[in-house]
Amino acid sequence: MRRPKPTIGWREWISLPDLGVQRIKAKVDTGARSSSLHASSIEVVERDGEQIVRFSINAGQPAAVGEAPVTLCCEAPLHDQRQIRSSDGRQELRPVIRTRIEALGESWEIDLTLTSRDLMGFPMLLGREATRRRFVVDPGRSFLLRRLEAQRLKQED
């Protein structure tokens, strides 16, 4: 018998351990096929015959009011480049990296496009390819993963 899929909300905190991101706020969007991360200073370079993407991301919230968010300089192998239609209908060629995501004590790989999300309310968009067969999404609720994680840890004790 299959265990029921956990329910997550339309926004959640997740981790991207390969990029050194402990917590990042993501909008869960079943209408978007791919996942996207806000990045700046994106450049594709070649190193030892392999294409690498260098980019900067803001990792989480500032430590105190008035402080700037912590900026991480990241590198990852270029997995692909894809034409993505943005929410305003424009097409954009974006670099794609493959990285791990962590939630509920599990880890799995997702494809993540890199782009400027300056005008968006969330630094990350978690698309349906990343959540398919793992979660049920309740669009009327938020931040359910924290509660589920607390329950999971309690059961392990």
C-alpha positions in Angstrom: 0.0 0.0 0.0 1.3 3.4 -0.9 1.8 6.0 1.8 -0.2 9.2 1.2 1.7 12.1 -0.3 2.4 15.0 2.1 0.4 18.2 1.5 2.4 21.4 1.0 1.2 25.0 0.6 1.5 27.6 -2.2 4.6 28.9 -0.5 7.2 27.0 1.4 10.8 27.2 2.9 13.1 24.7 1.2 16.9 24.0 1.1 19.4 23.9 -1.8 22.4 22.2 -0.1 24.6 22.0 -3.1 24.4 25.8 -3.4 24.9 26.3 0.3 21.4 27.6 0.8 19.9 26.4 4.2 16.5 28.1 3.7 14.9 29.9 0.8 11.3 31.0 0.3 9.8 29.4 -2.7 6.5 29.9 -4.4 5.0 26.5 -5.4 3.5 26.9 -8.8 1.8 23.9 -10.4 1.1 26.0 -13.5 4.9 26.4 -14.1 6.6 23.4 -15.6 10.2 24.3 -14.5 11.7 25.7 -11.3 13.5 29.0 -11.3 16.0 30.7 -9.0 16.7 34.4 -8.7 20.3 34.9 -9.7 22.5 37.8 -10.7 25.9 38.1 -12.4 25.1 35.0 -14.4 27.9 33.9 -16.7 28.8 30.7 -18.5 32.5 29.9 -18.6 34.5 26.9 -19.7 36.8 25.1 -17.3 38.7 21.9 -18.2 36.5 21.4 -21.2 33.3 21.7 -19.2 30.8 24.5 -19.2 30.2 26.0 -15.7 27.7 28.6 -14.7 28.8 31.3 -12.2 26.2 33.3 -10.5 25.2 35.2 -7.3 22.2 34.6 -5.1 20.8 36.2 -2.0 20.7 33.5 0.6 17.8 34.1 3.0 16.9 37.0 5.2 19.2 39.6 6.6 20.5 38.9 10.1 19.0 42.1 11.4 16.8 44.9 10.3 18.7 47.3 8.0 21.4 44.8 7.1 21.9 43.6 3.6 21.0 40.0 2.8 23.9 37.5 2.6 25.0 37.1 -1.0 26.5 33.7 -2.1 28.7 33.3 -5.1 27.9 29.9 -6.7 29.2 27.7 -9.4 27.5 24.7 -11.0 27.9 22.6 -14.1 25.7 23.9 -17.0 23.1 21.1 -17.5 21.2 22.7 -20.4 20.0 26.0 -21.8 16.3 26.3 -22.4 13.8 28.8 -23.9 11.4 29.6 -21.1 8.3 31.7 -21.4 8.1 34.0 -18.5 4.9 35.0 -16.7 4.6 38.1 -18.9 4.7 36.0 -22.0 8.3 36.8 -23.2 10.7 34.0 -24.2 14.1 34.0 -22.6 17.1 31.6 -23.1 18.1 30.6 -19.6 20.9 28.5 -18.2 19.8 25.3 -16.4 21.6 23.6 -13.5 20.8 20.4 -11.9 20.9 20.6 -8.1 19.6 18.9 -5.0 16.6 20.2 -3.1 15.8 19.1 0.5 12.5 18.9 2.3 11.0 16.6 4.9 14.3 14.8 5.4 14.5 13.8 1.8 16.7 15.0 -1.0 16.2 14.8 -4.8 17.6 16.5 -7.9 15.7 19.1 -9.8 16.5 21.2 -12.9 16.7 24.8 -11.9 16.7 27.7 -14.4 18.6 30.9 -13.4 17.2 34.3 -14.1 16.5 37.7 -12.6 13.4 37.5 -10.4 13.8 41.1 -9.1 10.2 42.0 -9.8 8.8 38.8 -8.3 7.8 38.4 -4.7 9.8 35.1 -4.2 13.4 34.4 -4.9 12.5 30.9 -6.1 9.7 29.3 -8.1 9.1 25.6 -7.5 7.5 24.2 -10.6 5.5 21.0 -11.1 8.4 18.9 -12.4 10.1 19.3 -8.9 7.0 18.4 -6.9 5.3 15.8 -9.2 4.7 12.5 -7.5 6.0 13.9 -4.2 3.4 16.3 -2.9 -0.2 17.4 -3.0 -0.4 21.2 -3.2 -3.1 23.0 -1.2 -3.2 26.5 -2.8 -5.1 27.9 0.2 -2.3 27.2 2.7 1.3 28.2 3.4 4.4 26.9 5.0 3.1 23.4 5.8 6.5 21.8 5.4 7.7 23.2 8.8 4.8 21.5 10.6 5.3 18.2 8.7 9.1 18.3 9.5 8.4 18.9 13.2 6.0 15.9 13.2 8.5 13.8 11.4 11.2 14.7 13.9 8.9 14.0 16.8 8.1 10.5 15.5 11.8 9.7 15.2 12.4 10.6 18.9 
